[in-house]
Amino acid sequence: MRWIGSALSSYSKVTEHEDYILYANHTFWSSYEDFEGWTHSDVFKKAHSRSGHTSEPVTLGHQEFEGFEVILSEENTKTAVT
């Protein structure tokens, strides 16, 4: 995982099949507002400008977005023993 601005992101191979490989990108944003701001930014537009414009298909179908919001969070209250 690595920080990209206000988001923590990871990209990984999930499963490898005979005729395709499933990848997943997990991104954890500092806030919903940061996520929304990114989707309207020039960086987002540039990164997605060539989507669907390659000579060879790179996906089996349309990419699927799944978004989740934190509804319960627990802080680590343990302190280190020295």
KOLTOR-940515 format. One record per residue: residue number from 1; residue in one letter; x, y, z of N, C-alpha, C, CB in turn. Coordinates in Angstrom, 3 decimals. Glycine has a CB too. Example, Ala and Ser with C-alpha at 12.3 -4.5 7.8 and 13.67 -1.06 7.14 Angstrom:
BEGIN
<pt num="1" residu="a" n_x="13.190" n_y="-5.690" n_z="7.800" ca_x="12.300" ca_y="-4.500" ca_z="7.800" c_x="13.200" c_y="-3.300" c_z="7.800" cb_x="11.308" cb_y="-4.473" cb_z="9.046"/>
<pt num="2" residu="s" n_x="12.850" n_y="-2.250" n_z="7.080" ca_x="13.670" ca_y="-1.060" ca_z="7.140" c_x="12.900" c_y="0.030" c_z="7.870" cb_x="14.084" cb_y="-0.598" cb_z="5.725"/>
***
This chain:
BEGIN
<pt num="1" residu="m" n_x="0.853" n_y="-1.175" n_z="0.000" ca_x="0.000" ca_y="0.000" ca_z="0.000" c_x="0.894" c_y="1.231" c_z="0.000" cb_x="-0.968" cb_y="0.002" cb_z="1.224"/>
<pt num="2" residu="r" n_x="0.391" n_y="2.262" n_z="-0.657" ca_x="1.133" ca_y="3.512" ca_z="-0.678" c_x="0.177" c_y="4.689" c_z="-0.626" cb_x="2.018" cb_y="3.597" cb_z="-1.923"/>
<pt num="3" residu="w" n_x="0.662" n_y="5.787" n_z="-0.054" ca_x="-0.135" ca_y="7.006" ca_z="0.025" c_x="-0.064" c_y="7.751" c_z="-1.291" cb_x="0.342" cb_y="7.903" cb_z="1.179"/>
<pt num="4" residu="i" n_x="-1.221" n_y="8.160" n_z="-1.788" ca_x="-1.321" ca_y="9.008" ca_z="-2.969" c_x="-2.187" c_y="10.188" c_z="-2.551" cb_x="-1.929" cb_y="8.231" cb_z="-4.224"/>
<pt num="5" residu="g" n_x="-1.563" n_y="11.305" n_z="-2.236" ca_x="-2.312" ca_y="12.450" ca_z="-1.725" c_x="-2.950" c_y="12.090" c_z="-0.394" cb_x="-3.388" cb_y="12.904" cb_z="-2.738"/>
<pt num="6" residu="s" n_x="-4.269" n_y="12.145" n_z="-0.309" ca_x="-4.968" ca_y="11.834" ca_z="0.934" c_x="-5.593" c_y="10.443" c_z="0.897" cb_x="-6.041" cb_y="12.878" cb_z="1.207"/>
<pt num="7" residu="a" n_x="-5.052" n_y="9.566" n_z="0.042" ca_x="-5.602" ca_y="8.216" ca_z="-0.084" c_x="-4.502" c_y="7.172" c_z="0.074" cb_x="-6.307" cb_y="8.044" cb_z="-1.441"/>
<pt num="8" residu="l" n_x="-4.860" n_y="6.063" n_z="0.682" ca_x="-3.976" ca_y="4.913" ca_z="0.810" c_x="-4.461" c_y="3.895" c_z="-0.209" cb_x="-3.971" cb_y="4.321" cb_z="2.282"/>
<pt num="9" residu="s" n_x="-3.582" n_y="3.468" n_z="-1.118" ca_x="-4.029" ca_y="2.650" ca_z="-2.237" c_x="-3.177" c_y="1.396" c_z="-2.408" cb_x="-4.006" cb_y="3.463" cb_z="-3.513"/>
<pt num="10" residu="s" n_x="-3.828" n_y="0.305" n_z="-2.831" ca_x="-3.106" ca_y="-0.915" ca_z="-3.182" c_x="-3.748" c_y="-1.533" c_z="-4.415" cb_x="-3.098" cb_y="-1.923" cb_z="-1.998"/>
<pt num="11" residu="y" n_x="-2.946" n_y="-2.184" n_z="-5.219" ca_x="-3.394" ca_y="-2.821" ca_z="-6.454" c_x="-2.819" c_y="-4.219" c_z="-6.437" cb_x="-2.947" cb_y="-2.016" cb_z="-7.743"/>
<pt num="12" residu="s" n_x="-3.659" n_y="-5.234" n_z="-6.571" ca_x="-3.149" ca_y="-6.590" ca_z="-6.437" c_x="-3.858" c_y="-7.576" c_z="-7.360" cb_x="-3.281" cb_y="-7.046" cb_z="-5.009"/>
<pt num="13" residu="k" n_x="-3.147" n_y="-8.659" n_z="-7.647" ca_x="-3.721" ca_y="-9.753" ca_z="-8.418" c_x="-4.538" c_y="-10.591" c_z="-7.443" cb_x="-2.606" cb_y="-10.614" cb_z="-9.143"/>
<pt num="14" residu="v" n_x="-5.812" n_y="-10.823" n_z="-7.747" ca_x="-6.691" ca_y="-11.563" ca_z="-6.853" c_x="-6.682" c_y="-13.046" c_z="-7.202" cb_x="-8.120" cb_y="-11.006" cb_z="-6.920"/>
<pt num="15" residu="t" n_x="-7.029" n_y="-13.363" n_z="-8.425" ca_x="-7.017" ca_y="-14.765" ca_z="-8.876" c_x="-6.565" c_y="-14.835" c_z="-10.322" cb_x="-8.418" cb_y="-15.415" cb_z="-8.718"/>
<pt num="16" residu="e" n_x="-5.882" n_y="-15.919" n_z="-10.655" ca_x="-5.421" ca_y="-16.126" ca_z="-12.022" c_x="-6.130" c_y="-17.355" c_z="-12.578" cb_x="-3.864" cb_y="-16.292" cb_z="-12.083"/>
<pt num="17" residu="h" n_x="-6.862" n_y="-17.149" n_z="-13.679" ca_x="-7.589" ca_y="-18.224" ca_z="-14.347" c_x="-6.873" c_y="-18.554" c_z="-15.651" cb_x="-9.077" cb_y="-17.825" cb_z="-14.609"/>
<pt num="18" residu="e" n_x="-7.320" n_y="-19.578" n_z="-16.319" ca_x="-6.688" ca_y="-19.991" ca_z="-17.564" c_x="-6.727" c_y="-18.897" c_z="-18.627" cb_x="-7.356" cb_y="-21.237" cb_z="-18.090"/>
<pt num="19" residu="d" n_x="-7.845" n_y="-18.179" n_z="-18.708" ca_x="-7.999" ca_y="-17.195" ca_z="-19.771" c_x="-8.083" c_y="-15.738" c_z="-19.293" cb_x="-9.219" cb_y="-17.518" cb_z="-20.550"/>
<pt num="20" residu="y" n_x="-7.937" n_y="-15.504" n_z="-17.998" ca_x="-7.916" ca_y="-14.118" ca_z="-17.515" c_x="-7.356" c_y="-14.054" c_z="-16.094" cb_x="-9.336" cb_y="-13.504" cb_z="-17.558"/>
<pt num="21" residu="i" n_x="-6.986" n_y="-12.854" n_z="-15.696" ca_x="-6.496" ca_y="-12.590" ca_z="-14.341" c_x="-7.382" c_y="-11.507" c_z="-13.736" cb_x="-4.977" cb_y="-12.154" cb_z="-14.344"/>
<pt num="22" residu="l" n_x="-7.846" n_y="-11.727" n_z="-12.516" ca_x="-8.674" ca_y="-10.747" ca_z="-11.823" c_x="-7.778" c_y="-9.895" c_z="-10.921" cb_x="-9.800" cb_y="-11.449" cb_z="-10.995"/>
<pt num="23" residu="y" n_x="-7.841" n_y="-8.585" n_z="-11.117" ca_x="-7.092" ca_y="-7.635" ca_z="-10.301" c_x="-8.064" c_y="-6.811" c_z="-9.472" cb_x="-6.209" cb_y="-6.716" cb_z="-11.184"/>
<pt num="24" residu="a" n_x="-7.586" n_y="-6.297" n_z="-8.356" ca_x="-8.408" ca_y="-5.430" ca_z="-7.509" c_x="-7.579" c_y="-4.235" c_z="-7.068" cb_x="-8.958" cb_y="-6.204" cb_z="-6.274"/>
<pt num="25" residu="n" n_x="-8.222" n_y="-3.100" n_z="-7.002" ca_x="-7.598" ca_y="-1.881" ca_z="-6.494" c_x="-8.398" c_y="-1.452" c_z="-5.275" cb_x="-7.550" cb_y="-0.740" cb_z="-7.587"/>
<pt num="26" residu="h" n_x="-7.742" n_y="-1.352" n_z="-4.132" ca_x="-8.397" ca_y="-0.914" ca_z="-2.906" c_x="-7.798" c_y="0.425" c_z="-2.500" cb_x="-8.240" cb_y="-1.973" cb_z="-1.764"/>
<pt num="27" residu="t" n_x="-8.664" n_y="1.410" n_z="-2.349" ca_x="-8.211" ca_y="2.740" ca_z="-1.964" c_x="-8.991" c_y="3.202" c_z="-0.748" cb_x="-8.370" cb_y="3.741" cb_z="-3.129"/>
<pt num="28" residu="f" n_x="-8.276" n_y="3.700" n_z="0.250" ca_x="-8.878" ca_y="4.190" ca_z="1.483" c_x="-8.658" c_y="5.691" c_z="1.539" cb_x="-8.276" cb_y="3.478" cb_z="2.743"/>
<pt num="29" residu="w" n_x="-9.750" n_y="6.453" n_z="1.466" ca_x="-9.669" ca_y="7.909" ca_z="1.433" c_x="-9.795" c_y="8.485" c_z="2.835" cb_x="-10.755" cb_y="8.488" cb_z="0.522"/>
<pt num="30" residu="s" n_x="-9.150" n_y="9.626" n_z="3.065" ca_x="-9.245" ca_y="10.315" ca_z="4.353" c_x="-10.666" c_y="10.780" c_z="4.622" cb_x="-8.292" cb_y="11.507" cb_z="4.394"/>
<pt num="31" residu="s" n_x="-11.373" n_y="11.137" n_z="3.540" ca_x="-12.765" ca_y="11.586" ca_z="3.696" c_x="-13.505" c_y="11.376" c_z="2.377" cb_x="-12.831" cb_y="13.091" cb_z="4.135"/>
<pt num="32" residu="y" n_x="-14.822" n_y="11.361" n_z="2.430" ca_x="-15.625" ca_y="11.239" ca_z="1.221" c_x="-15.417" c_y="12.465" c_z="0.328" cb_x="-17.120" cb_y="11.070" cb_z="1.577"/>
<pt num="33" residu="e" n_x="-15.237" n_y="13.611" n_z="0.954" ca_x="-15.015" ca_y="14.841" ca_z="0.204" c_x="-13.717" c_y="14.758" c_z="-0.606" cb_x="-14.975" cb_y="16.047" cb_z="1.158"/>
<pt num="34" residu="d" n_x="-12.667" n_y="14.140" n_z="-0.024" ca_x="-11.418" ca_y="13.961" ca_z="-0.762" c_x="-11.633" c_y="13.057" c_z="-1.975" cb_x="-10.330" cb_y="13.374" cb_z="0.154"/>
<pt num="35" residu="f" n_x="-12.406" n_y="11.984" n_z="-1.807" ca_x="-12.707" ca_y="11.087" ca_z="-2.919" c_x="-13.462" c_y="11.831" c_z="-4.022" cb_x="-13.529" cb_y="9.880" cb_z="-2.429"/>
<pt num="36" residu="e" n_x="-14.505" n_y="12.557" n_z="-3.636" ca_x="-15.289" ca_y="13.319" ca_z="-4.605" c_x="-14.423" c_y="14.340" c_z="-5.337" cb_x="-16.453" cb_y="14.024" cb_z="-3.909"/>
<pt num="37" residu="g" n_x="-13.563" n_y="15.023" n_z="-4.599" ca_x="-12.677" ca_y="16.000" ca_z="-5.216" c_x="-11.760" c_y="15.355" c_z="-6.238" cb_x="-11.856" cb_y="16.707" cb_z="-4.158"/>
<pt num="38" residu="w" n_x="-11.249" n_y="14.173" n_z="-5.925" ca_x="-10.379" ca_y="13.456" ca_z="-6.853" c_x="-11.120" c_y="13.093" c_z="-8.131" cb_x="-9.821" cb_y="12.195" cb_z="-6.196"/>
<pt num="39" residu="t" n_x="-12.385" n_y="12.643" n_z="-8.020" ca_x="-13.136" ca_y="12.240" ca_z="-9.216" c_x="-13.438" c_y="13.414" c_z="-10.139" cb_x="-14.434" cb_y="11.570" cb_z="-8.812"/>
<pt num="40" residu="h" n_x="-13.309" n_y="14.632" n_z="-9.648" ca_x="-13.550" ca_y="15.823" ca_z="-10.472" c_x="-12.249" c_y="16.547" c_z="-10.822" cb_x="-14.494" cb_y="16.782" cb_z="-9.748"/>
<pt num="41" residu="s" n_x="-11.116" n_y="15.949" n_z="-10.494" ca_x="-9.831" ca_y="16.615" ca_z="-10.713" c_x="-9.277" c_y="16.367" c_z="-12.114" cb_x="-8.826" cb_y="16.150" cb_z="-9.680"/>
<pt num="42" residu="d" n_x="-8.333" n_y="17.215" n_z="-12.513" ca_x="-7.645" ca_y="17.026" ca_z="-13.791" c_x="-6.830" c_y="15.738" c_z="-13.787" cb_x="-6.735" cb_y="18.223" cb_z="-14.092"/>
<pt num="43" residu="v" n_x="-6.285" n_y="15.361" n_z="-12.627" ca_x="-5.503" ca_y="14.128" ca_z="-12.518" c_x="-6.388" c_y="12.918" c_z="-12.838" cb_x="-4.888" cb_y="13.993" cb_z="-11.095"/>
<pt num="44" residu="f" n_x="-7.596" n_y="12.896" n_z="-12.304" ca_x="-8.539" ca_y="11.807" ca_z="-12.579" c_x="-8.879" c_y="11.775" c_z="-14.065" cb_x="-9.830" cb_y="11.968" cb_z="-11.734"/>
<pt num="45" residu="k" n_x="-9.213" n_y="12.936" n_z="-14.621" ca_x="-9.578" ca_y="13.014" ca_z="-16.041" c_x="-8.441" c_y="12.511" c_z="-16.928" cb_x="-9.942" cb_y="14.460" cb_z="-16.422"/>
<pt num="46" residu="k" n_x="-7.205" n_y="12.902" n_z="-16.618" ca_x="-6.055" ca_y="12.465" ca_z="-17.409" c_x="-5.848" c_y="10.959" c_z="-17.271" cb_x="-4.784" cb_y="13.220" cb_z="-16.975"/>
<pt num="47" residu="a" n_x="-5.951" n_y="10.434" n_z="-16.055" ca_x="-5.726" ca_y="9.006" ca_z="-15.816" c_x="-6.763" c_y="8.140" c_z="-16.522" cb_x="-5.745" cb_y="8.715" cb_z="-14.322"/>
<pt num="48" residu="h" n_x="-7.969" n_y="8.651" n_z="-16.707" ca_x="-9.044" ca_y="7.874" ca_z="-17.313" c_x="-9.364" c_y="8.291" c_z="-18.752" cb_x="-10.280" cb_y="7.996" cb_z="-16.473"/>
<pt num="49" residu="s" n_x="-8.571" n_y="9.185" n_z="-19.324" ca_x="-8.876" ca_y="9.717" ca_z="-20.655" c_x="-8.769" c_y="8.672" c_z="-21.762" cb_x="-7.954" cb_y="10.863" cb_z="-20.965"/>
<pt num="50" residu="r" n_x="-7.921" n_y="7.667" n_z="-21.603" ca_x="-7.747" ca_y="6.658" ca_z="-22.649" c_x="-8.533" c_y="5.390" c_z="-22.352" cb_x="-6.276" cb_y="6.321" cb_z="-22.812"/>
<pt num="51" residu="s" n_x="-9.333" n_y="5.410" n_z="-21.342" ca_x="-10.131" ca_y="4.235" ca_z="-20.988" c_x="-11.035" c_y="3.833" c_z="-22.153" cb_x="-10.978" cb_y="4.513" cb_z="-19.725"/>
<pt num="52" residu="g" n_x="-10.902" n_y="2.593" n_z="-22.586" ca_x="-11.730" ca_y="2.093" ca_z="-23.680" c_x="-11.228" c_y="2.451" c_z="-25.060" cb_x="-13.101" cb_y="2.601" cb_z="-23.529"/>
<pt num="53" residu="h" n_x="-10.039" n_y="3.074" n_z="-25.153" ca_x="-9.512" ca_y="3.510" ca_z="-26.448" c_x="-8.205" c_y="2.792" c_z="-26.808" cb_x="-9.285" cb_y="5.021" cb_z="-26.437"/>
<pt num="54" residu="t" n_x="-8.134" n_y="1.507" n_z="-26.530" ca_x="-6.945" ca_y="0.746" ca_z="-26.905" c_x="-7.280" c_y="-0.152" c_z="-28.076" cb_x="-6.411" cb_y="-0.085" cb_z="-25.713"/>
<pt num="55" residu="s" n_x="-6.257" n_y="-0.555" n_z="-28.821" ca_x="-6.499" ca_y="-1.416" ca_z="-29.979" c_x="-6.908" c_y="-2.827" c_z="-29.555" cb_x="-5.251" cb_y="-1.478" cb_z="-30.858"/>
<pt num="56" residu="e" n_x="-6.441" n_y="-3.258" n_z="-28.399" ca_x="-6.798" ca_y="-4.580" ca_z="-27.858" c_x="-7.607" c_y="-4.379" c_z="-26.577" cb_x="-5.512" cb_y="-5.450" cb_z="-27.579"/>
<pt num="57" residu="p" n_x="-8.658" n_y="-5.153" n_z="-26.369" ca_x="-9.404" ca_y="-5.037" ca_z="-25.108" c_x="-8.523" c_y="-5.453" c_z="-23.922" cb_x="-10.691" cb_y="-5.911" cb_z="-25.155"/>
<pt num="58" residu="v" n_x="-8.618" n_y="-4.715" n_z="-22.838" ca_x="-7.835" ca_y="-5.052" ca_z="-21.650" c_x="-8.713" c_y="-5.610" c_z="-20.523" cb_x="-7.082" cb_y="-3.821" cb_z="-21.158"/>
<pt num="59" residu="t" n_x="-10.024" n_y="-5.613" n_z="-20.737" ca_x="-10.945" ca_y="-6.183" ca_z="-19.759" c_x="-11.947" c_y="-7.078" c_z="-20.468" cb_x="-11.670" cb_y="-5.070" cb_z="-18.969"/>
<pt num="60" residu="l" n_x="-12.546" n_y="-7.991" n_z="-19.698" ca_x="-13.566" ca_y="-8.879" ca_z="-20.266" c_x="-14.897" c_y="-8.164" c_z="-20.451" cb_x="-13.759" cb_y="-10.101" cb_z="-19.375"/>
<pt num="61" residu="g" n_x="-15.099" n_y="-7.122" n_z="-19.726" ca_x="-16.337" ca_y="-6.351" ca_z="-19.801" c_x="-16.096" c_y="-5.000" c_z="-19.159" cb_x="-17.518" cb_y="-7.095" cb_z="-19.108"/>
<pt num="62" residu="h" n_x="-17.164" n_y="-4.298" n_z="-18.878" ca_x="-17.037" ca_y="-2.991" ca_z="-18.239" c_x="-16.522" c_y="-3.174" c_z="-16.821" cb_x="-18.392" cb_y="-2.238" cb_z="-18.238"/>
<pt num="63" residu="q" n_x="-15.608" n_y="-2.293" n_z="-16.402" ca_x="-15.097" ca_y="-2.367" ca_z="-15.040" c_x="-16.224" c_y="-2.103" c_z="-14.055" cb_x="-13.946" cb_y="-1.364" cb_z="-14.830"/>
<pt num="64" residu="e" n_x="-16.161" n_y="-2.754" n_z="-12.903" ca_x="-17.192" ca_y="-2.588" ca_z="-11.879" c_x="-16.629" c_y="-1.833" c_z="-10.693" cb_x="-17.746" cb_y="-3.951" cb_z="-11.431"/>
<pt num="65" residu="f" n_x="-17.340" n_y="-0.787" n_z="-10.275" ca_x="-16.950" ca_y="-0.016" ca_z="-9.103" c_x="-17.820" c_y="-0.435" c_z="-7.918" cb_x="-17.078" cb_y="1.513" cb_z="-9.373"/>
<pt num="66" residu="e" n_x="-17.180" n_y="-0.703" n_z="-6.800" ca_x="-17.892" ca_y="-0.968" ca_z="-5.550" c_x="-17.335" c_y="-0.006" c_z="-4.518" cb_x="-17.736" cb_y="-2.473" cb_z="-5.085"/>
<pt num="67" residu="g" n_x="-18.172" n_y="0.824" n_z="-3.964" ca_x="-17.751" ca_y="1.782" ca_z="-2.948" c_x="-18.363" c_y="1.440" c_z="-1.608" cb_x="-18.132" cb_y="3.203" cb_z="-3.354"/>
<pt num="68" residu="f" n_x="-17.588" n_y="1.612" n_z="-0.564" ca_x="-18.050" ca_y="1.300" ca_z="0.788" c_x="-17.689" c_y="2.450" c_z="1.714" cb_x="-17.432" cb_y="-0.032" cb_z="1.300"/>
<pt num="69" residu="e" n_x="-18.573" n_y="2.743" n_z="2.649" ca_x="-18.308" ca_y="3.767" ca_z="3.647" c_x="-18.163" c_y="3.119" c_z="5.006" cb_x="-19.423" cb_y="4.826" cb_z="3.666"/>
<pt num="70" residu="v" n_x="-17.260" n_y="3.650" n_z="5.817" ca_x="-17.058" ca_y="3.143" ca_z="7.170" c_x="-18.264" c_y="3.528" c_z="8.015" cb_x="-15.738" cb_y="3.698" cb_z="7.794"/>
<pt num="71" residu="i" n_x="-18.852" n_y="2.550" n_z="8.689" ca_x="-19.982" ca_y="2.852" ca_z="9.574" c_x="-19.621" c_y="2.617" c_z="11.042" cb_x="-21.198" cb_y="1.998" cb_z="9.192"/>
<pt num="72" residu="l" n_x="-18.516" n_y="1.914" n_z="11.258" ca_x="-18.059" ca_y="1.668" ca_z="12.618" c_x="-16.543" c_y="1.649" c_z="12.597" cb_x="-18.636" cb_y="0.331" cb_z="13.188"/>
<pt num="73" residu="s" n_x="-15.938" n_y="2.418" n_z="13.472" ca_x="-14.485" ca_y="2.492" ca_z="13.530" c_x="-14.049" c_y="2.347" c_z="14.975" cb_x="-13.963" cb_y="3.821" cb_z="12.922"/>
<pt num="74" residu="e" n_x="-12.949" n_y="1.630" n_z="15.174" ca_x="-12.441" ca_y="1.419" ca_z="16.522" c_x="-10.980" c_y="1.818" c_z="16.565" cb_x="-12.623" cb_y="-0.052" cb_z="16.966"/>
<pt num="75" residu="e" n_x="-10.638" n_y="2.684" n_z="17.493" ca_x="-9.257" ca_y="3.107" ca_z="17.617" c_x="-8.488" c_y="2.128" c_z="18.473" cb_x="-9.171" cb_y="4.511" cb_z="18.203"/>
<pt num="76" residu="n" n_x="-7.207" n_y="1.990" n_z="18.179" ca_x="-6.337" ca_y="1.151" ca_z="18.978" c_x="-5.950" c_y="1.953" c_z="20.226" cb_x="-5.069" cb_y="0.694" cb_z="18.161"/>
<pt num="77" residu="t" n_x="-6.413" n_y="1.522" n_z="21.386" ca_x="-6.151" ca_y="2.262" ca_z="22.620" c_x="-5.036" c_y="1.631" c_z="23.444" cb_x="-7.413" cb_y="2.348" cb_z="23.453"/>
<pt num="78" residu="k" n_x="-4.427" n_y="0.568" n_z="22.913" ca_x="-3.322" ca_y="-0.074" ca_z="23.637" c_x="-2.087" c_y="0.801" c_z="23.554" cb_x="-3.025" cb_y="-1.486" cb_z="23.068"/>
<pt num="79" residu="t" n_x="-1.341" n_y="0.844" n_z="24.652" ca_x="-0.105" ca_y="1.592" ca_z="24.660" c_x="1.061" c_y="0.608" c_z="24.718" cb_x="-0.062" cb_y="2.587" cb_z="25.850"/>
<pt num="80" residu="a" n_x="2.157" n_y="1.004" n_z="24.123" ca_x="3.327" ca_y="0.138" ca_z="24.106" c_x="3.945" c_y="0.060" c_z="25.481" cb_x="4.353" cb_y="0.633" cb_z="23.096"/>
<pt num="81" residu="v" n_x="4.399" n_y="-1.108" n_z="25.847" ca_x="5.065" ca_y="-1.312" ca_z="27.117" c_x="6.565" c_y="-1.182" c_z="26.870" cb_x="4.700" cb_y="-2.703" cb_z="27.744"/>
<pt num="82" residu="t" n_x="7.216" n_y="-0.324" n_z="27.644" ca_x="8.658" ca_y="-0.135" ca_z="27.456" c_x="9.452" c_y="-0.682" c_z="28.596" cb_x="8.984" cb_y="1.313" cb_z="27.278"/>
***
